[in-house]
Amino acid sequence: MTRLLALLLMLLATPAAARNANPALWVVKDADTTIYLFGTVHVLPPDIAWLHGKVKAGFDAADELVIEMIAPEDGSAGRTMLARAIDADGPPLCTKMADACPAYQAALAGLGVPTEAFERMEPWFVATTLSILPLQALGYSAETGVEKALTAAAKAAGKPVSELETFDQQIGYFDSLPEPQQVAFLNSTVEELPRLKEEMAKMVDAWAAGDAERLGAIMNESLAENPEIAKRLLAERNARWADWIKTRLDRPGTVFVAVGAGHLAGKDSVQAMLAARGVTTAQVHD
C-alpha cells in the first residue's frame, strides 16, 4: 500500500549524486491539435535535472499548460484539509486500529511525533502524512517539484495554466474511502515505512530512465494489494482524464498535460484509457 501511495505522490528517495533524468513523454495528435502527456513527481530534491531535451521541446511548443491541480495560494489548503481530516465525534484513532495500534505508536515515536497529535484525525490523513514526513526530513519540498517548475516556466512565458481537478476533489478521494479501507491503508503504511526509501528509489530510477514498462510493473504490484483504492484513485480518474483529452482534440492548439507519473504507467494508464476510446498515443524520443 505504501508503494501505491508513493506512486500516486511520486515522492523520490535521495539520489546518491546529482544526475540528469530523462523521463518519458507521450504525444497525441490529430490534424490541428497536439497534446503532450508528461508524468511528474510532485516533490523533488534540487539536484535532479529533467527540464531539457524532448520534455523542454514539448513544453516550449505548447500554447498552454494543464496540470492535475493548482494548489491554492490563499492559505485555504491547510484549512480545507484539516476540515476533512479531523474526526471530532468519532473514537480515538488507536481505538479504530485495535491490535495494530502498538506498531503505529512505535512508528510515530521513531519519527519523533507524539501519539496524541493524530488521535482525532482520520486514518487516511495519518497514512499520507506518515508517508511524507520521512522524506520531508531529508529536505524534500514541493518547491522543487515538477509542477512548481512547470507552472513558473509557463507564467514566465505567458502560457495559461489550468487544472484537471480541484484541491478539494483530490482530498475527497481519500476522505471518502470507507473507514475499514482507511485503516488498512494506515496499517500498510506503518508496516512499510522502514522500506519507504528503498521503494522510492526503485520508482525514481524507473521514472528518471523513462522506463514506463518497469514503472508500470512496480505499480501493478502495488495495485494488486488493494484494487478498490486503485480503482478510485487511479483507474476512474484516468478514465475521466482520457475523456478530457479526447474532447480537447476537437479544438486546435498545442497543450502540455502534466500529471503524476503513476497515471501514465500500468494497465489502467491514461494511454490505455485513450486506446479504448480509439485515440492513439506515441512515445516521444530525443
Steps between C-alpha positions, in 0.01 A plus 500: 500500500784738574630431150159598365493824696859568408418445137205737519703767670820402317729607782862422432771333704820694544728447198863410555618788284369769270376360173308576186163333472347406166135432591252369248280724286205407279309688233145485360436668167239568238500737204506822703558400864803370689477388863814398690464270803771527763527305825604715794642458848341738746798528737865499393843565643664798328775304325306309234486671160206400281378809306711450192501303175165374377315613813613861461436492125144378558438755772643786295278406205183501712251785510375403846583286803249267667587341835312273739419771750593861563596531865309774684720799574272673751571274795177307454672168426583430863155600618332284238710197586454535875125540459494163324761331718369569851263240643379693803207272583649159428708276725875565539712375213669225702159358586425468129833324444448244780791251513703701246524800733832408669681478165349833398608664826852364454511648149397840637766478768762422237401818316498707817124559481291482821216247485237755599577710192283281278248342736213710363607469137355268238722207398549615138654828617737327738604247234585769247679710760712208623604423143613858442666589831813281460579655162428852617754438775755440223435845355242424232263778405220558253686820417744290296233270355410474134168686524662801664766519232257458212255752643774758550629444147149528356433828681835639389417412141146634519340158461163447673490232771188295576414193707329166449377483860462727800685470830173417675432219252840346560457504878155350452641191330669403827241638739215310337667160538307272738659497844615133483693581182650807661616294798645233271675778309654633822602155623675424172676837510632430849618153395693628202649819644840333555509416126367833374835637388584178313161491326532865400842432354355232272229733375721800444753287314224384265366856460841658444587237240171549314427131557120501500481120477699454821307776675179328392619168642573661836162668494310183415664322792372774730155511347447131560511569874182709496303506174220718642740782587673456166167533323406820681836676504638389164272321253192719536700821487699379200176427318372852564827651385494289184151636428633854550793439262277349233265798521792745494605361164194671353669839549824601325818581686787341692452399863752370755319278752697410813359246748652266757723245330303213648203597284702443182615145580336163549196325361256779596718786379364807325652366179309172540180691566560709189560187292164365618347821364670465164771759567861407429793619712864482395807525718730790416873434473792742495 
